[in-house]
Amino acid sequence: VGTRYCANNCPYKVRRFNFYDFQADKLRDPVQELGQNPQVTVRGVGVMEKCTFCVQRISAAKHHAANTGSPLADGAVKTACQQACPAQAIVFGDVNDPSSRISRLLKSGRGYRVLEELNVRPNVTYLARLRNPHPDLSPAGGHNPGEAHHG
């Protein structure tokens, strides 16, 4: 409804108020309209927004899998930020599937969630970077020795 109370109370401070009027006549220029992404819904001014993990891409992949009669394969859904990340540092997938890449990464024991102790059930898990690991300890996951890494 645009009261912005959720932005004040969000512990992550990720909710943003949409002050910008995307429907204004100044954007009716045909050349500028070609630059807009047709797969992203355009919300009106006065709406609270946050990341939806590209719900439109998830729905499209689920529909495609249902139409072809095949299960949703690991990696079939790529969020926009995952697709744009040059370092491939973002992984998106089904944590309930033990064979998925995201499940294997979470089993490494390096995962942590911001403000998890507040019982807010975060959807994002961060992996701690290993710095100077002890050579006698078995690797807990992550990059192989000699493999280039980002960061």
Backbone as a ProteinNet text record, in pm:
[ID]
protein_1_A
[PRIMARY]
VGTRYCANNCPYKVRRFNFYDFQADKLRDPVQELGQNPQVTVRGVGVMEKCTFCVQRISAAKHHAANTGSPLADGAVKTACQQACPAQAIVFGDVNDPSSRISRLLKSGRGYRVLEELNVRPNVTYLARLRNPHPDLSPAGGHNPGEAHHG
[TERTIARY]
81	0	85.1	211.7	300.1	317.6	288.5	306.1	451.3	532.5	676.3	711.9	616.9	649	736.7	716.9	799.6	945.4	970.9	1108.9	1172.6	1094.2	1146.7	1178.2	1099.9	1113.4	1194.3	1235.3	1311.7	1451.3	1489.5	1621.7	1736.2	1709	1813.2	1822.7	1722.7	1716.2	1724.7	1652	1654.2	1527.4	1426.8	1304.8	1325.1	1280.9	1296	1160.5	1139.7	1016.1	1035.2	940.9	949	895.7	986.4	949.2	936.1	995	1006.1	881	829.3	710.3	755	753.9	797.4	697.3	575.4	471.1	464.6	557.4	555.8	570.2	518.4	521.2	662.3	757.4	893.6	955.5	901.9	953.4	874.9	784.5	705.6	779.7	900.6	982	1007.1	977	991	1132.6	1231.8	1369.6	1400.3	1354.8	1377.6	1298.6	1180.1	1100.6	1168.4	1247.2	1317.8	1423.8	1472.8	1575.2	1521.8	1391	1333.8	1322	1338.2	1331.1	1185.2	1139.2	998.1	962.4	1061.9	1032.1	1023.5	1038.8	1029.9	902.8	820.6	697.2	729.8	657	677	569.8	613.4	520.2	497.6	383.7	352.2	427.3	426.3	492.8	420.3	495.5	435.2	424.1	509.8	504.6	637.2	629.7	750.5	801.9	933	992.4	1110.9	1138.6	1259.5	1287.4	1400.4	1438.7	1341.4	1298.2	1208	1279.4	1410.6	1489.5	1439.8	1401.2	1354.8	1243.9	1135.7	1024	970.6	983.1	936.5	1022.1	1149.8	1237.8	1211.2	1183	1150.6	1022.6	920.3	793.3	810.6	887.4	908.7	979.8	1079.1	1151.7	1062	978.4	885.1	783.5	732	635.7	701	822.7	893.5	915.8	955.1	977.4	846.8	737.7	608.1	560.2	582.4	539	619.1	745.5	828.3	821.1	759.1	746.3	874.6	966	1093.5	1104.2	1181.9	1199.7	1283.2	1268.2	1344.1	1490.1	1574.8	1716.5	1789.7	1893.3	1977.1	2045.9	2035.9	2095.6	2003.6	1879.9	1786.6	1739	1739.7	1697.8	1821.5	1837.6	1946.3	1884.3	1914.4	1866.5	1945.2	1892.6	1959.7	2096.5	2105.8	2235.6	2334.6	2285.1	2372.3	2423	2336.7	2374.5	2473.4	2460.3	2546	2678.2	2690.9	2811.6	2928.5	3034.1	3146	3229.1	3222	3302.1	3228.1	3103.5	3018.8	3014.4	3003.4	3002.3	2863.1	2760.9	2623.1	2572.4	2520.1	2464.9	2319.5	2231.9	2088.7	2041.4	1960.3	1910.9	1820.1	1789.3	1698.3	1778.9	1766	1840.5	1783.7	1662.9	1602.5	1651.5	1717.6	1773.2	1917.2	1946	2081.7	2188.9	2150	2249.5	2272.9	2200.7	2217.2	2348	2394.8	2521.4	2512.5	2399	2383.8	2387.3	2327.8	2330.7	2472.3	2546.4	2685.3	2769.3	2746.8	2821.3	2783.9	2657.1	2613.7	2666.3	2693.9	2747.4	2892.5	2957.3	3098.3	3118.9	3013.1	3025.1	3069.8	3088.3	3133.3	3017.3	2893.8	2778.5	2733.4	2689.7	2628.9	2520.6	2423.2	2312.2	2310.4	2291.2	2290.8	2162.6	2176.9	2066.7	1980.8	2038.7	1964	1918.2	1994.3	1960.4	1831.3	1782.2	1656.4	1535.8	1559.5	1453.8	1371.5	1439.7	1371.6	1375.3	1431.9	1439	1492.5	1617.7	1674.4	1684.6	1671.1	1679.4	1817.5	1907.7	2040.8	2142.5	2231.3	2340	2471	2559.8	2691.5	2793.3	2893.6	3000.6	3124.3	3176.1	3296.6	3415.3	3500.3	3619.2	3727.6	3796.7	3906.9	4034.8	4100.8	4228.3	4335.4	4440.2	4553.3	4510.8	4445.5	4404.5	4526.1	4511.6	4620.4	4640	4761.3	4782.7	4752.2	4757.2	4730.6	4581.8	4499.1	4355.4	4294.1	4194.1	4127.3	4043.8	4033.9	3956.7	3809.1	3746.4	3604.6	3517.3	3574.4	3497.3	3556	3490.9	3538.3	3631.9	3728.2	3818.1	3926.1	3964.4	4074.4	4206.4	4310.6	4440.4	4485.9	4533	4580.5	4472.2	4347.5	4238.5	4226.1	4207.8	4193.8	4064.9	4069.2	3948.7	3928.7	3807.1	3770.7	3775.9	3803.7	3796.4	3927
-120.3	0	126.3	113.1	228.1	307.7	248.4	322.2	325.4	237	228.5	181.2	125.6	71.1	-52.6	-130.9	-250.5	-212.4	-99.7	-54.9	-14.8	45.9	85.5	-35.2	-141.3	-256.6	-370.7	-360.7	-468.3	-473.8	-587.5	-594.1	-589.2	-621.2	-622.2	-490.4	-407.1	-278.2	-297.4	-396	-422.8	-375.5	-341.8	-292.9	-148.6	-120.6	13.4	64.6	193	256.2	306.7	277.3	316.7	459.1	555.6	695.5	729.9	647	681	638.2	724.5	694.1	644	511.4	451.7	474.3	509.8	527.8	671	754.3	894.8	905.5	1012.3	1032.2	1045.4	1085.9	1102.6	969.6	858.3	727.4	666.7	740.1	689.1	698.4	748.2	753	609.3	573.7	434.4	379.6	464.3	417.7	378.7	457	425	301.5	282.5	164.9	36	42	-77.1	-121.7	-30.3	-63.5	-124.1	-126.8	-182.9	-333.8	-401.6	-547.3	-590.9	-664.6	-705	-811.7	-876.4	-981.8	-930.7	-802.2	-744.6	-662	-691.1	-615.4	-474	-379.6	-239.6	-201.7	-171.9	-136.5	13.1	51.3	192.4	262	392.6	471.1	450.5	450.4	436.7	294.1	204.7	63.7	24.6	-55	-107.9	-224.6	-233	-337.2	-401	-524.4	-593.8	-703.7	-767.7	-874.1	-990.6	-1042.7	-1158	-1282.7	-1278.2	-1387.9	-1423.1	-1320.3	-1334.4	-1438.3	-1412.4	-1506.7	-1535.2	-1439.7	-1462.9	-1567.8	-1573.3	-1674.7	-1811.7	-1814.6	-1941.1	-1998.3	-1914.8	-1960.1	-2009.9	-1937.7	-1979	-2113.8	-2135.5	-2263.3	-2376.9	-2351.4	-2453.9	-2489.9	-2389.4	-2415.6	-2494.5	-2458.5	-2529.5	-2675.7	-2700	-2837.1	-2915.2	-2851.6	-2919.6	-2950.6	-2859.1	-2880.9	-2990.2	-3002.5	-3105.9	-3237.9	-3236.4	-3359.2	-3402.2	-3310.4	-3342.8	-3267.7	-3321	-3248	-3122.2	-3029.6	-2905.1	-2934.7	-2921	-2956	-2852.6	-2898.1	-2808	-2710.2	-2582.8	-2480.7	-2431.6	-2483.2	-2439.4	-2296.8	-2254.3	-2118.7	-2037.7	-1926.1	-1833	-1697.4	-1643.6	-1509.6	-1408.2	-1287.7	-1185.1	-1150.8	-1143.2	-1109.7	-1224.2	-1347.2	-1463	-1463.7	-1431.5	-1429.4	-1316.5	-1205.4	-1089.6	-1093.9	-1180.7	-1182.9	-1244	-1166.9	-1220.6	-1322.7	-1319.4	-1410.9	-1540	-1550.7	-1666.7	-1693.2	-1586.6	-1597.1	-1620.6	-1618.6	-1636	-1770.3	-1850.2	-1981.7	-1981.9	-2027.4	-2032.6	-2173.3	-2229.1	-2364	-2413.4	-2541.8	-2607.3	-2666.8	-2610	-2661	-2793.5	-2829.2	-2956.3	-3073.5	-3045.8	-3151.2	-3176.2	-3292.5	-3316	-3322.3	-3344	-3352.1	-3217.5	-3113.3	-2983.4	-2917.6	-2827.7	-2758.6	-2677.6	-2612.2	-2530.6	-2616.9	-2735.9	-2825.7	-2872.9	-2902.2	-2945.6	-2833.7	-2710.1	-2597.7	-2574.1	-2591.5	-2568.9	-2675.4	-2794.3	-2902	-2876.8	-2779.5	-2752.9	-2699.1	-2651.9	-2599.8	-2455.4	-2391.3	-2252	-2154.3	-2205.3	-2118.8	-2049.2	-1926.3	-1852.7	-1762.2	-1731.5	-1645.9	-1522.3	-1408.8	-1283	-1272.5	-1239.8	-1220.7	-1345.3	-1462.2	-1586.6	-1603.4	-1549	-1562.7	-1490.1	-1402.4	-1332.7	-1413.6	-1533.5	-1621.9	-1556.4	-1487.6	-1423.9	-1510.3	-1629.5	-1726.6	-1665.5	-1625.1	-1564.6	-1665.4	-1615.8	-1699.4	-1698.1	-1618.3	-1605.2	-1660.6	-1746.1	-1800.3	-1754	-1705.8	-1662.1	-1768.7	-1786.5	-1880.9	-1803.3	-1839.6	-1773.9	-1812.8	-1716.7	-1741.9	-1800.4	-1899.7	-1959.4	-1883.3	-1837.5	-1768.3	-1848.1	-1880.4	-1954	-2081.6	-2173.5	-2297.5	-2380.6	-2454.6	-2539.6	-2652.5	-2678.4	-2779.2	-2921.9	-2949.8	-3085.4	-3115.3	-3012.8	-3033.5	-3063.9	-3149.4	-3181.5	-3061.5	-3037.7	-2922.2	-2941.3	-2833.5	-2837.9	-2798.3	-2779.6	-2738.4	-2612	-2561.1	-2438.3	-2467.9	-2382.9	-2393.5	-2497.9	-2563.3	-2658.8	-2583.5	-2642.5	-2574.4	-2550.8	-2432.8	-2398.8	-2343.2	-2352.5	-2300.5	-2150.4	-2074.8	-1930.5	-1900.3	-1798.6	-1762	-1612.3	-1572.9	-1432.7	-1377.7	-1253.6	-1187.7	-1170
0	0	0	19.5	8.8	136.2	251.9	377.2	421.6	369.5	394.3	534.8	608.4	740	728	622.3	605.9	581.7	516	495.5	628.2	714.6	845.6	931.7	919	1007.2	947.7	824.2	761.2	823.5	883.2	946.2	845.7	720.4	617.7	542.6	555.1	484.6	333.4	281.7	138.1	67.7	139.9	75.3	31.4	-88	-143.4	-189.3	-171.3	-215.2	-356.7	-442.2	-581.6	-596.5	-597.9	-617	-765	-849.6	-991.2	-1066.7	-1148.9	-1228.7	-1365.9	-1381.1	-1507.2	-1619.5	-1584.7	-1685.4	-1738.3	-1697.8	-1739.8	-1891.1	-1945.1	-2090.2	-2145	-2061.6	-2112.3	-2152.6	-2103.2	-2142.8	-2258.5	-2314.7	-2426.5	-2559.2	-2555.7	-2675.7	-2721.5	-2846.3	-2892.3	-2879.8	-2896.9	-2885.5	-2741	-2645.2	-2504.6	-2462.4	-2516.4	-2481.4	-2526.1	-2633.3	-2679.5	-2579.9	-2498.6	-2400.7	-2272.8	-2255.9	-2134.1	-2146.1	-2035.5	-2032.2	-2031.5	-2131.8	-2136	-2033.2	-1971.6	-1875.6	-1732.6	-1712.8	-1579.4	-1572.3	-1472.9	-1458.9	-1414	-1468.5	-1433.9	-1333.3	-1213.3	-1108.6	-1108	-1057.6	-1050.4	-939.4	-943.4	-840.5	-707.9	-598.3	-466.4	-417.8	-467.2	-429.7	-365.2	-259.2	-196.1	-278.9	-295.5	-378.3	-307.8	-344.4	-301.1	-402.8	-391.1	-483	-470.7	-584.4	-586.2	-635.7	-647.3	-703.4	-843.8	-917.8	-1057.2	-1067.2	-997	-993.8	-1134.5	-1226.2	-1362.7	-1432.5	-1402.3	-1461.5	-1400.3	-1270.4	-1204.8	-1263.9	-1279.4	-1336.6	-1479.1	-1559.1	-1697.9	-1704.6	-1619.5	-1619.1	-1571.6	-1471.5	-1423.5	-1530.9	-1600.8	-1708.6	-1821.4	-1855.5	-1961.9	-1923	-1798.2	-1751.9	-1750.5	-1710.2	-1708.2	-1849.5	-1942.6	-2081.1	-2150.1	-2115.3	-2177.8	-2102.5	-1983.7	-1906	-1838.5	-1821.2	-1757.1	-1624.8	-1531.8	-1405.7	-1427.3	-1336.7	-1344.4	-1312.6	-1411.1	-1396.5	-1312.5	-1244.3	-1166	-1261.1	-1232.4	-1317.7	-1427.5	-1433.9	-1537.5	-1513.3	-1389.1	-1354.8	-1319.3	-1388	-1356.4	-1328.4	-1211.9	-1181.1	-1264.1	-1274	-1353.7	-1295.7	-1163.1	-1103	-1121.1	-1117.6	-1140.2	-1283.8	-1377	-1517.9	-1546.7	-1475.4	-1501	-1425.4	-1325.7	-1242.6	-1319.8	-1347	-1424	-1346.3	-1214.1	-1132.6	-1099.2	-1141.9	-1112	-961.5	-884.2	-738.6	-683.3	-767.5	-722.7	-771.9	-680.1	-713.8	-670.6	-758	-729.9	-760.1	-673.3	-698.4	-588.4	-595.6	-502.1	-387.5	-268.6	-153.4	-104.2	-146.8	-106	-189.6	-300.8	-385.6	-342.2	-281.7	-230.7	-338.9	-464.3	-570.8	-640.1	-599.7	-664.9	-622.1	-704.6	-676.6	-547.6	-527.2	-406.8	-281.3	-285.8	-169.5	-140.4	-245.5	-225.3	-163.7	-206.9	-150.1	-3.8	28.4	166.3	261	209.1	292.8	332	269.9	299.3	440.3	503.3	638.5	646.6	532.4	531.7	524.9	514.9	496	623.1	607.1	718.2	661.6	745	705.1	793.8	732.6	805.6	888.1	1014.5	1109.2	1127.5	1108.1	1125.3	1270	1362.6	1504	1541	1454.3	1479.1	1432.8	1378.5	1329.7	1218.6	1127.7	1015.6	889.6	898.4	789.3	659.3	658	537	422.7	301.1	181.2	117.8	169.2	111.5	210.2	160.2	240.9	179.4	262.1	217.8	255.1	172	201.8	245	361.3	411.4	324.6	296.9	216.8	306.3	256.6	331.1	299.9	404.1	387	459.3	389.2	445.5	517.5	446.6	513.4	553.4	659.9	708	607.7	561	456	501.2	631.2	679.1	692.7	689.4	703.9	568.4	568.4	442.4	400.3	270.4	225.3	257.5	302.8	338.1	221.2	105.2	-11.4	-69.1	-169.1	-231	-345.5	-364.8	-478.7	-453.9	-559.4	-552.1	-548.3	-489.5	-490.9	-634.4	-659.7	-792.7	-883	-839.9	-921.3	-896.6	-1001.9	-986.2	-912	-829.8	-756.5	-763.9	-732.7	-735.4	-594.1	-581.6	-452.5	-393.3
[MASK]
+++++++++++++++++++++++++++++++++++++++++++++++++++++++++++++++++++++++++++++++++++++++++++++++++++++++++++++++++++++++++++++++++++++++++++++++++++++++

